[in-house]
Amino acid sequence: MCYDYITAHDDVRSDRHGPISPQSSLNILPSKLSSIQQTFHDDGFFLFHNAISTIFVSHLQSRLEHVLRGRFDRGKAPDKMPKILTDNYDENNNNNAPLGFRPHNSKKRVIQIINVHKCDAGFREIATCVEIGRMVGQLTGWNSVRLAQDQVWAK
């Protein structure tokens, strides 16, 4: 189930609705399901615009910076991740380079993290979101879905 998420700065539940945007495209109308399934079958993917709220995406971007520095709010590391960064990332500082990139390590191309849901509550919320699971079931025609693993690829 997707819950309202609370940051360390929130004292009470807000009117935000977790990862799913209020105007989400994940709610598939029965009249469009067949054509969406056909596109998925033909192309191997289907793009849902505005499916995840921009507020939640910003939250995940910030959390990714913490994960890359070994700050795991669930107490353990993901199954695979790059070497932990040792710089002093400060989410209140606008001069931070994204994903820890600095001139000395700018040759790195892609960051991969496997099973980030094991170490971070925000990523767990999106990876186990009921609404996303329901949409996947509708799209594939399956009665149930399970999370095998999640991956973050970032550049």
C-alpha positions as CSV (number, residue, x, y, z in Angstrom):
1,M,0.0,0.0,0.0
2,C,1.3,3.5,-0.8
3,Y,1.3,5.7,2.3
4,D,1.8,9.4,2.6
5,Y,5.5,9.8,3.2
6,I,6.9,12.0,5.9
7,T,10.3,13.6,5.7
8,A,12.3,14.4,8.8
9,H,11.0,18.0,8.6
10,D,7.3,17.0,8.6
11,D,5.5,17.0,11.9
12,V,2.2,15.7,10.6
13,R,0.9,13.8,7.6
14,S,0.6,16.1,4.6
15,D,-1.9,16.2,1.8
16,R,0.7,14.5,-0.4
17,H,-0.1,11.0,-1.6
18,G,3.2,9.2,-1.5
19,P,4.8,8.4,-4.9
20,I,1.7,8.5,-7.1
21,S,0.8,11.8,-8.6
22,P,-2.8,12.9,-8.1
23,Q,-3.1,13.2,-11.9
24,S,-1.3,9.9,-12.4
25,S,-1.6,8.1,-15.7
26,L,-1.4,4.8,-13.9
27,N,-5.1,4.6,-13.6
28,I,-5.9,2.8,-16.8
29,L,-9.4,3.3,-18.1
30,P,-11.0,0.0,-19.1
31,S,-11.7,1.5,-22.6
32,K,-7.9,2.1,-23.1
33,L,-6.6,-1.1,-21.5
34,S,-6.6,-3.2,-24.7
35,S,-4.7,-0.6,-26.8
36,I,-2.2,-0.1,-24.0
37,Q,-1.6,-3.8,-23.7
38,Q,-1.1,-4.1,-27.4
39,T,1.5,-1.3,-27.4
40,F,3.3,-3.0,-24.5
41,H,3.2,-6.3,-26.3
42,D,4.5,-4.8,-29.6
43,D,7.2,-2.5,-28.1
44,G,8.1,-4.2,-24.8
45,F,7.3,-1.1,-22.8
46,F,4.7,1.6,-22.3
47,L,5.4,5.1,-21.1
48,F,3.2,6.5,-18.4
49,H,3.5,10.3,-18.2
50,N,3.2,12.0,-14.8
51,A,2.8,8.7,-13.1
52,I,5.0,9.6,-10.1
53,S,4.6,13.0,-8.4
54,T,7.5,15.4,-8.9
55,I,7.7,16.0,-5.2
56,F,8.4,12.3,-4.6
57,V,10.9,12.2,-7.5
58,S,12.8,15.1,-5.8
59,H,12.6,13.1,-2.5
60,L,14.1,10.1,-4.2
61,Q,16.9,12.2,-5.8
62,S,17.9,13.5,-2.4
63,R,17.7,10.0,-0.9
64,L,19.9,8.6,-3.7
65,E,22.6,11.1,-2.7
66,H,22.4,9.8,0.9
67,V,22.5,6.1,-0.3
68,L,25.6,6.8,-2.4
69,R,27.3,8.1,0.8
70,G,26.3,5.0,2.9
71,R,23.5,6.7,4.8
72,F,20.9,3.9,4.8
73,D,17.7,4.8,6.7
74,R,16.7,1.1,6.8
75,G,20.0,0.0,8.4
76,K,21.6,-2.1,5.7
77,A,23.2,-1.7,2.3
78,P,21.7,-2.6,-1.0
79,D,22.9,-5.8,-2.7
80,K,25.1,-4.0,-5.2
81,M,26.3,-0.3,-5.4
82,P,29.3,1.7,-6.4
83,K,32.0,2.6,-3.9
84,I,30.6,4.7,-1.1
85,L,31.3,8.4,-1.6
86,T,33.1,10.2,1.2
87,D,32.4,13.9,0.3
88,N,30.3,16.1,2.5
89,Y,27.0,16.2,0.6
90,D,24.6,18.7,2.2
91,E,21.0,18.6,0.8
92,N,20.7,22.3,1.7
93,N,23.7,23.3,-0.4
94,N,22.8,24.1,-4.0
95,N,26.5,23.7,-5.0
96,N,26.4,19.9,-4.7
97,A,27.3,18.1,-7.9
98,P,24.6,15.5,-8.7
99,L,25.4,11.9,-7.9
100,G,28.7,12.9,-6.3
101,F,30.3,13.8,-9.6
102,R,33.3,16.1,-9.4
103,P,36.0,16.9,-12.0
104,H,38.2,14.1,-10.6
105,N,35.6,11.4,-11.2
106,S,33.7,12.8,-14.2
107,K,34.7,9.8,-16.4
108,K,32.2,7.6,-14.6
109,R,29.3,7.0,-16.9
110,V,26.5,5.1,-15.1
111,I,25.7,4.3,-11.5
112,Q,23.9,1.1,-10.8
113,I,22.3,0.1,-7.5
114,I,20.6,-3.2,-7.1
115,N,17.8,-3.6,-4.5
116,V,18.0,-0.1,-3.1
117,H,14.6,-0.9,-1.5
118,K,16.5,-2.9,1.1
119,C,18.4,0.2,2.4
120,D,16.0,3.1,1.8
121,A,12.4,3.6,2.8
122,G,11.5,6.0,0.0
123,F,12.8,3.6,-2.7
124,R,11.0,0.7,-0.9
125,E,7.7,2.7,-1.0
126,I,7.9,3.1,-4.8
127,A,9.2,-0.5,-5.4
128,T,6.3,-2.0,-3.4
129,C,3.6,0.4,-4.3
130,V,0.2,-1.3,-4.6
131,E,-0.9,1.1,-7.4
132,I,2.1,0.3,-9.5
133,G,1.7,-3.4,-8.9
134,R,-2.0,-3.2,-9.9
135,M,-1.0,-1.4,-13.1
136,V,1.6,-4.0,-13.9
137,G,-1.0,-6.8,-13.4
138,Q,-3.4,-5.0,-15.7
139,L,-0.8,-4.3,-18.4
140,T,0.5,-7.9,-18.4
141,G,-2.8,-9.7,-17.8
142,W,-1.4,-11.3,-14.6
143,N,-3.5,-12.0,-11.5
144,S,-0.7,-11.1,-9.2
145,V,2.8,-9.6,-9.3
146,R,5.9,-9.8,-7.0
147,L,9.0,-7.8,-6.7
148,A,12.0,-9.8,-7.7
149,Q,14.5,-7.0,-7.5
150,D,14.7,-3.3,-8.2
151,Q,17.5,-1.4,-9.9
152,V,18.5,2.3,-10.0
153,W,20.5,3.3,-13.1
154,A,21.6,6.9,-13.0
155,K,23.8,9.1,-15.1
